[in-house]
């Protein structure tokens, strides 16, 4: 099997590699299924733990489940470091950082104590929600969506720049037209109104009162419907292009981070540095 280096503990590391990075064997499939359910379970624990009534009643149960999930994720994290030829590539990769963030909050909460640090503890423990990003390793569709977003980033930047220009211009005009007596006390507040209006949210906390201001607001509302559709079309077009590319090119997947590689000559993953099959 390519993509591994088993000079030390060859038998053990070979078996672990098959289980952790392979899905062709029953053990590999079982490992992935257990890990998926652990991720979902840990997210549910974090969510329900934030409900005061549930936390007061099941505080001990939540703590037990949290440590079970943390220990399980710790074992997985250490196994990946132990197996890979270049563990530092994995540690500092996107998925490696996510895996680390899934572990560190529970351990840090052991050392941060005292009433004055309750807010810090809560912030640290809420970082556990990053475990949901661990799911991306098992979803090829997430990889496709990520590729489409990366491919359309320049178009999206141009689109966002255009929207910001429109918002700045219209916000300045509304500040001049309406003035402080109608709630438009500054250009930033007028820009806030433009953003709320152009996204069709419409809180209603600020509204134009003059005829000219209402006309300008009506034009901005109509523009909002067209503006919302633009990024959807950009990303959809890239998704179609990405799907067509996958259908015409036989892609390889990295065993370490599940990144799809479209370069047939590549020998190592550009994300984590692992050797490709």
C-alpha positions as CSV (number, residue, x, y, z in Angstrom):
1,X,0.0,0.0,0.0
2,X,1.4,3.4,-1.0
3,X,1.4,6.5,1.1
4,X,2.9,5.0,4.2
5,X,6.3,4.5,5.8
6,X,6.5,1.6,8.3
7,X,10.2,1.3,9.2
8,X,9.3,1.2,12.9
9,X,6.5,-1.1,14.1
10,X,5.8,-2.2,10.5
11,X,3.0,-4.7,11.4
12,X,1.1,-2.5,13.8
13,X,1.3,0.6,11.7
14,X,0.3,-1.2,8.5
15,X,-2.8,-2.6,10.2
16,X,-3.7,0.8,11.7
17,X,-3.2,2.5,8.4
18,X,-5.7,0.1,6.8
19,X,-8.2,0.8,9.5
20,X,-7.8,4.6,9.9
21,X,-7.3,5.6,6.2
22,X,-9.0,2.8,4.4
23,X,-12.7,2.1,3.9
24,X,-12.4,-1.1,1.9
25,X,-12.2,-3.3,4.9
26,X,-14.9,-4.0,7.6
27,X,-12.6,-2.6,10.3
28,X,-12.1,0.6,8.2
29,X,-15.8,1.1,7.6
30,X,-16.5,0.5,11.3
31,X,-13.9,3.0,12.3
32,X,-15.4,5.7,10.1
33,X,-19.0,4.9,11.3
34,X,-18.0,5.1,15.0
35,X,-16.2,8.3,14.4
36,X,-19.1,9.9,12.5
37,X,-21.6,9.0,15.3
38,X,-19.1,10.3,17.9
39,X,-18.9,13.7,16.0
40,X,-22.7,13.9,15.8
41,X,-23.1,12.9,19.5
42,X,-20.5,15.4,20.7
43,X,-22.2,18.2,18.8
44,X,-25.5,17.2,20.4
45,X,-23.9,17.3,23.9
46,X,-22.5,20.8,23.3
47,X,-25.9,22.0,22.1
48,X,-28.1,20.5,24.8
49,X,-25.5,21.5,27.5
50,X,-26.2,25.1,26.7
51,X,-29.8,24.7,27.8
52,X,-29.8,25.6,31.5
53,X,-32.7,23.3,32.5
54,X,-31.0,20.3,30.8
55,X,-27.6,21.1,32.1
56,X,-28.9,21.4,35.7
57,X,-30.5,18.0,35.4
58,X,-28.0,16.0,33.4
59,X,-24.7,17.8,34.3
60,X,-22.8,14.7,35.3
61,X,-24.1,12.8,32.2
62,X,-23.0,15.6,29.9
63,X,-19.5,15.6,31.6
64,X,-19.1,11.8,31.2
65,X,-20.2,11.9,27.5
66,X,-17.9,14.8,26.9
67,X,-14.8,13.0,28.2
68,X,-15.7,9.8,26.4
69,X,-15.9,11.8,23.1
70,X,-12.7,13.7,23.9
71,X,-10.7,10.6,24.7
72,X,-12.0,9.0,21.5
73,X,-11.0,12.0,19.4
74,X,-7.6,12.1,21.2
75,X,-6.9,8.5,20.2
76,X,-7.9,9.2,16.6
77,X,-5.6,12.3,16.5
78,X,-2.6,10.4,18.0
79,X,-3.2,7.5,15.6
80,X,-3.0,9.7,12.6
81,X,0.2,11.3,13.8
82,X,1.7,7.9,14.6
83,X,0.8,6.4,11.2
84,X,1.8,9.1,8.8
85,X,5.2,9.5,7.3
86,X,5.1,13.3,7.7
87,X,2.9,13.9,10.8
88,X,3.7,17.6,10.9
89,X,2.1,18.1,7.5
90,X,-1.1,16.7,8.9
91,X,-0.8,18.6,12.2
92,X,-0.6,22.0,10.5
93,X,-3.1,21.1,7.7
94,X,-6.7,22.4,7.8
95,X,-8.1,19.1,9.0
96,X,-5.3,18.6,11.5
97,X,-6.1,22.0,13.0
98,X,-9.8,21.2,13.2
99,X,-9.0,17.9,14.9
100,X,-6.9,19.7,17.4
101,X,-9.6,22.3,18.1
102,X,-12.0,19.4,18.8
103,X,-9.7,18.3,21.6
104,X,-8.2,21.3,23.3
105,X,-11.3,23.0,24.9
106,X,-12.0,20.0,27.2
107,X,-8.4,19.8,28.4
108,X,-8.1,23.5,28.9
109,X,-11.2,23.7,31.0
110,X,-9.3,21.6,33.6
111,X,-6.8,24.3,34.1
112,X,-9.0,27.4,33.8
113,X,-10.8,27.7,37.2
114,X,-12.4,30.3,39.4
115,X,-15.4,32.5,39.2
116,X,-13.6,35.3,37.4
117,X,-12.8,33.0,34.5
118,X,-16.3,31.6,33.9
119,X,-16.7,33.6,30.6
120,X,-13.3,32.3,29.4
121,X,-14.3,28.7,30.2
122,X,-17.6,29.1,28.3
123,X,-15.8,30.5,25.2
124,X,-13.2,27.7,25.3
125,X,-15.8,25.0,25.6
126,X,-17.9,26.4,22.8
127,X,-14.9,25.8,20.5
128,X,-16.0,22.2,20.6
129,X,-18.6,23.1,18.0
130,X,-15.7,23.0,15.5
131,X,-16.1,19.2,15.6
132,X,-18.8,19.6,13.0
133,X,-16.0,20.5,10.5
134,X,-14.6,17.0,11.0
135,X,-17.5,15.8,9.0
136,X,-16.1,17.3,5.9
137,X,-13.5,14.5,5.8
138,X,-16.2,12.1,5.0
139,X,-18.3,14.1,2.5
140,X,-17.0,14.3,-1.1
141,X,-19.8,16.8,-1.8
142,X,-18.1,19.2,0.7
143,X,-14.9,18.9,-1.3
144,X,-16.8,19.7,-4.5
145,X,-18.5,22.8,-2.9
146,X,-15.1,24.0,-1.6
147,X,-13.5,23.7,-5.0
148,X,-16.4,25.7,-6.5
149,X,-16.1,28.4,-3.9
150,X,-12.3,28.7,-4.5
151,X,-12.8,28.8,-8.2
152,X,-15.4,31.6,-8.0
153,X,-13.6,33.7,-5.3
154,X,-12.4,36.4,-7.7
155,X,-15.9,36.9,-9.2
156,X,-17.3,37.0,-5.6
157,X,-14.8,39.6,-4.6
158,X,-15.7,41.8,-7.5
159,X,-19.4,41.3,-6.7
160,X,-18.9,42.2,-3.0
161,X,-16.8,45.2,-4.0
162,X,-19.6,46.4,-6.3
163,X,-22.2,45.9,-3.6
164,X,-20.1,47.8,-1.1
165,X,-19.7,50.7,-3.6
166,X,-23.5,50.9,-4.1
167,X,-24.2,50.7,-0.4
168,X,-21.7,53.5,0.3
169,X,-23.1,55.8,-2.5
170,X,-26.7,55.2,-1.6
171,X,-26.0,55.5,2.1
172,X,-24.3,58.9,1.6
173,X,-27.2,60.1,-0.5
174,X,-29.8,59.0,2.1
175,X,-27.8,60.9,4.8
176,X,-28.0,64.0,2.7
177,X,-31.6,63.6,1.7
178,X,-33.2,62.5,5.0
179,X,-30.9,63.9,7.6
180,X,-30.7,63.4,11.4
181,X,-34.3,64.4,12.0
182,X,-35.5,61.2,10.1
183,X,-33.1,58.9,11.9
184,X,-30.2,59.0,9.4
185,X,-27.8,60.5,11.9
186,X,-24.6,59.6,10.2
187,X,-23.2,58.0,7.0
188,X,-22.4,54.6,8.8
189,X,-26.0,54.5,10.1
190,X,-27.3,55.2,6.6
191,X,-25.0,52.4,5.2
192,X,-26.5,50.1,7.9
193,X,-30.0,51.0,6.6
194,X,-28.8,50.3,3.0
195,X,-27.5,46.8,3.9
196,X,-30.7,45.9,5.7
197,X,-32.8,47.1,2.8
198,X,-30.7,45.6,-0.1
199,X,-30.7,42.2,1.6
200,X,-34.6,42.5,1.9
201,X,-34.4,42.0,5.7
202,X,-36.1,45.2,6.5
203,X,-36.0,45.7,10.3
204,X,-38.0,48.9,10.1
205,X,-36.0,50.7,12.8
206,X,-35.1,53.4,10.3
207,X,-37.2,54.4,7.3
208,X,-37.2,57.3,4.8
209,X,-39.8,60.0,5.2
210,X,-39.2,62.3,2.3
211,X,-40.6,61.5,-1.2
212,X,-37.1,61.6,-2.7
213,X,-35.8,59.2,0.0
214,X,-38.7,56.8,-0.6
215,X,-38.0,56.8,-4.3
216,X,-34.3,56.0,-3.7
217,X,-35.3,53.3,-1.2
218,X,-37.7,51.7,-3.8
219,X,-34.9,51.5,-6.4
220,X,-32.6,50.0,-3.8
221,X,-35.2,47.3,-2.9
222,X,-35.7,46.3,-6.5
223,X,-31.9,46.1,-6.9
224,X,-31.8,43.9,-3.8
225,X,-33.7,41.0,-5.6
226,X,-31.2,41.1,-8.5
227,X,-28.2,41.3,-6.2
228,X,-29.2,38.3,-4.1
229,X,-29.3,36.1,-7.3
230,X,-25.9,37.0,-8.5
231,X,-23.7,35.0,-6.1
232,X,-26.0,32.1,-6.4
233,X,-25.5,32.0,-10.1
234,X,-21.7,32.4,-9.8
235,X,-21.4,29.5,-7.4
236,X,-23.9,27.3,-9.3
237,X,-21.9,27.8,-12.5
238,X,-18.7,26.7,-10.8
239,X,-20.5,23.7,-9.3
240,X,-21.6,22.6,-12.7
241,X,-18.1,23.1,-14.1
242,X,-16.6,21.1,-11.2
243,X,-19.1,18.3,-11.6
244,X,-18.3,18.1,-15.3
245,X,-14.6,18.1,-14.5
246,X,-15.0,15.2,-12.1
247,X,-17.0,13.2,-14.7
248,X,-14.3,13.6,-17.4
249,X,-11.2,13.3,-15.2
250,X,-10.4,10.3,-13.0
251,X,-9.5,11.9,-9.6
252,X,-7.5,10.4,-6.8
253,X,-8.2,10.9,-3.2
254,X,-5.6,11.4,-0.4
255,X,-5.9,8.7,2.2
256,X,-4.9,11.2,5.0
257,X,-7.2,14.2,4.4
258,X,-9.6,12.9,1.6
259,X,-8.6,15.8,-0.7
260,X,-9.3,15.1,-4.4
261,X,-6.2,15.4,-6.6
262,X,-6.7,16.2,-10.3
263,X,-3.1,16.2,-11.3
264,X,-2.3,12.8,-12.6
265,X,1.5,13.3,-12.1
266,X,1.2,14.4,-8.5
267,X,3.0,12.2,-6.0
268,X,2.1,14.0,-2.8
269,X,-1.1,15.7,-1.5
270,X,-0.9,19.5,-1.8
271,X,-3.0,19.8,1.5
272,X,-1.3,17.5,4.0
273,X,1.9,16.3,2.1
274,X,1.0,12.5,2.3
275,X,2.1,10.2,-0.5
276,X,-0.7,9.6,-3.0
277,X,-1.8,6.1,-4.1
